[in-house]
Amino acid sequence: MELLSQVKLWGDRHHPKWLDYFRIVLGMILIWKGVSFALNLSAFTALMTQSRLVTAVSLSIVAHIIIVLHVIGGLFIVLGSHTRTSCLLNLPVLLVAVFFVNLSHNIFKPYAEFWLSCTVLVGLICFLIEGDGIISVEHTKEGDQSVAHSR
């Protein structure tokens, strides 16, 4: 338990502010993709059908779950609230998107979704480890006070 608190303390001291801006952009991308999927539900379900990962019965359910995970998870990531949980819930969706859906398409054509999906996947893994950061709703001065006590 002591090791976890030391890692958290180190993360609070050495968390660069630009990483928070990257977290906010990552959350906005997730929200944008979720809304885009919702507005183009027929194209989204056709894409999922082409990947042959989902049966026709559960296709609609899975599509709606992905949309909800992207929109609500993205909102939590933007706000910096429950960031690790939101990243963990969106991680399987992005793994499937990168390795099963986008990899089968021509990844070197202009505007390929593969590179965006890879960037979002790396961002999710980063914030699963790193956490919220300084610019977040859950940031408290608690870590700053414990740094002052340790000096």
C-alpha positions, 0 to 999 in steps of 0.5 A: 500500500505504501508503494501505491501512495508513493507512486501517486505522490510522484505522479502528483509532483511530476504531472505536466500540464500539457498532459492534461490538455491531451486528456481533454482533447482525448475526451472530446475525440471520444465524445465526437466519435460517439455522437458521430456514431449515433448520428450515422447509426446505419453506417456504424452498424454496417461497419460492425457487420463487415467486421463479423465480430457481432451477431445480428441479434446483439448488433444494436445492443453493442452499437448503443453500448459503444455510443454510450461508453464513448459519450459518457466516458469522454465526458468524464475524461474531459472533466477529469472525473473517474478517468481511470474507470472511463479509460478502462471501460473504453479500452476494449472498444478501442482494441477491437477498433484498432485490431479488427475493424480499422486494420482490415481497411486500407490504413494508408489511404488518406483520412484513414481512421486507423491512426486516430484509433491508435492515438486514442488507444495510446491515450487511454492506456496513458491515462489509465496509468497516469490518472486525472492530473492537475486540471480536473474536477477531482484534483485537490490540494491534498497532494500538494500539502503532502509534498510540503509535509515531506520536505 
